[in-house]
């Protein structure tokens, strides 16, 4: 069930002209796109922060060195990099 506020908005919108309704839809779409862009930028920033934290973590660096050592033999297997 819609909230009282949404019901009031719907009633008000029904009183708008066609052009005003189009304008309102365009404004809403613009705001939604802005929110999406901000959210995506925030997610990218969070991801980059996590990567920086991982690079700074001595345990993760040690584990990556162990993995690299395990695969040293494959670097000399004659299959060149492309």
Buried (B, 14 or more C-beta within 10 A) or exposed (E): EEEEEEEEEEEEEEEEEEEEEEEBEEEEEEEEEEEEEEEEEEEEEEEEEEEEEEEEEEEEEEEEEEEEEEEEEEEEEEEEEE
